[in-house]
């Protein structure tokens, strides 16, 4: 009987120790997860089969050949901060480095969701144009994405406004607006034509002098902008389900997937990963987090990875197994795949 009592006492002590240990682990976990840091983290994410996201009406689906690459990017809690100290694949950035001109992470996400929407429409239009039907994409103005806190037009321009003329001269996109503003001294008021709420309004807007290298003294509004685009993208019904993926960097792979499904036999039997924006004229633009995407492509067993030429040096610096192929235009990727042949020849 005494032995039984002693056993129960020992068991009770063991249970108490286990409870204390579990409590400490729970507290530590809560501290790691809920303690914020002033940093943002970018880490390797996932390779996603684009054939599971893209559906082309009457298209021929070829599973497991074309993968887009996503990174894990978010405000860094204490766990991610410590993780980045021991894993060279994760990168920490300050709020200023990560968000740039955006005032908040929410504003940054909203902008990137819009970029994803535009990327999908551009991918459809460019894919159709490459296949010989449709006129592609054209830029028709400069859309206001955000207004900086210290902007002179803080209460005059709003996100969603589309600038179509400055001082009577047409504006067809972001570069067009910058070109128009370059000839105006900072501080001058400028007449601007804006599309807003389905109508056209003309505003006289204050400016300030740019501090940007190469544009010093030129007039700026203190806004973030992107091209306002018109898309010839309805030749064939295409559905793209991006879910929680945001940003423009899947544009190239969406374009290739649409072409793949509309190409008898498909483009390739290789496992192809890739990243890069798709521009209205089919050019492939630079992206962020390319090294983290190389790690992701290699973990997924990709045979090759398409990257924008501007990211090539960064990518090959960390690639150990995957063949990295730089591209300037979607045509470069198509020519490479067609030259390799349907069996990866």
SULVENLIN-V327269 format. One record per residue. N is the residue number from 0. OMEGA is omega in whole degrees, 0 to 359 (none if undefined). Layout:
BEGIN
N|OMEGA + N|OMEGA
END
This chain:
BEGIN
0|178 + 1|180 + 2|179 + 3|179 + 4|179 + 5|180 + 6|179 + 7|177 + 8|178 + 9|178 + 10|180 + 11|178 + 12|180 + 13|179 + 14|179 + 15|179 + 16|179 + 17|179 + 18|179 + 19|180 + 20|180 + 21|179 + 22|178 + 23|179 + 24|179 + 25|179 + 26|179 + 27|178 + 28|179 + 29|179 + 30|181 + 31|185 + 32|189 + 33|176 + 34|181 + 35|172 + 36|180 + 37|185 + 38|172 + 39|185 + 40|171 + 41|183 + 42|177 + 43|182 + 44|187 + 45|170 + 46|187 + 47|179 + 48|184 + 49|178 + 50|177 + 51|180 + 52|187 + 53|176 + 54|177 + 55|182 + 56|182 + 57|177 + 58|180 + 59|186 + 60|177 + 61|187 + 62|168 + 63|181 + 64|186 + 65|185 + 66|168 + 67|185 + 68|177 + 69|177 + 70|175 + 71|184 + 72|186 + 73|170 + 74|186 + 75|168 + 76|183 + 77|178 + 78|182 + 79|177 + 80|180 + 81|179 + 82|181 + 83|178 + 84|185 + 85|181 + 86|184 + 87|181 + 88|179 + 89|183 + 90|175 + 91|175 + 92|174 + 93|178 + 94|181 + 95|179 + 96|187 + 97|186 + 98|181 + 99|184 + 100|182 + 101|184 + 102|184 + 103|177 + 104|179 + 105|178 + 106|178 + 107|179 + 108|179 + 109|179 + 110|182 + 111|174 + 112|177 + 113|177 + 114|178 + 115|179 + 116|179 + 117|180 + 118|180 + 119|180 + 120|178 + 121|179 + 122|179 + 123|184 + 124|181 + 125|178 + 126|179 + 127|180 + 128|179 + 129|180 + 130|173 + 131|174 + 132|185 + 133|183 + 134|175 + 135|187 + 136|171 + 137|179 + 138|186 + 139|179 + 140|179 + 141|181 + 142|175 + 143|180 + 144|180 + 145|178 + 146|183 + 147|185 + 148|182 + 149|182 + 150|175 + 151|179 + 152|186 + 153|182 + 154|184 + 155|174 + 156|183 + 157|175 + 158|182 + 159|174 + 160|178 + 161|180 + 162|183 + 163|177 + 164|175 + 165|180 + 166|177 + 167|180 + 168|184 + 169|175 + 170|183 + 171|180 + 172|183 + 173|181 + 174|178 + 175|178 + 176|180 + 177|180 + 178|179 + 179|184 + 180|183 + 181|182 + 182|182 + 183|180 + 184|178 + 185|180 + 186|179 + 187|172 + 188|188 + 189|173 + 190|185 + 191|176 + 192|187 + 193|169 + 194|183 + 195|176 + 196|178 + 197|179 + 198|181 + 199|178 + 200|176 + 201|182 + 202|170 + 203|191 + 204|174 + 205|177 + 206|171 + 207|182 + 208|178 + 209|174 + 210|183 + 211|180 + 212|180 + 213|180 + 214|184 + 215|176 + 216|179 + 217|181 + 218|173 + 219|178 + 220|185 + 221|180 + 222|170 + 223|188 + 224|169 + 225|180 + 226|169 + 227|192 + 228|168 + 229|189 + 230|169 + 231|190 + 232|183 + 233|181 + 234|179 + 235|178 + 236|179 + 237|175 + 238|177 + 239|182 + 240|185 + 241|178 + 242|183 + 243|177 + 244|179 + 245|182 + 246|186 + 247|194 + 248|176 + 249|186 + 250|181 + 251|185 + 252|173 + 253|180 + 254|180 + 255|180 + 256|177 + 257|179 + 258|179 + 259|183 + 260|179 + 261|179 + 262|179 + 263|181 + 264|179 + 265|182 + 266|187 + 267|170 + 268|177 + 269|171 + 270|188 + 271|172 + 272|180 + 273|178 + 274|180 + 275|175 + 276|173 + 277|182 + 278|183 + 279|180 + 280|178 + 281|177 + 282|180 + 283|186 + 284|180 + 285|178 + 286|175 + 287|176 + 288|186 + 289|180 + 290|176 + 291|179 + 292|174 + 293|178 + 294|181 + 295|179 + 296|180 + 297|178 + 298|180 + 299|179 + 300|181 + 301|176 + 302|180 + 303|182 + 304|173 + 305|175 + 306|172 + 307|182 + 308|180 + 309|178 + 310|190 + 311|183 + 312|176 + 313|185 + 314|183 + 315|179 + 316|182 + 317|182 + 318|178 + 319|183 + 320|185 + 321|175 + 322|181 + 323|183 + 324|179 + 325|179 + 326|175 + 327|188 + 328|178 + 329|178 + 330|180 + 331|179 + 332|180 + 333|179 + 334|179 + 335|182 + 336|181 + 337|177 + 338|179 + 339|178 + 340|184 + 341|178 + 342|181 + 343|181 + 344|none
END
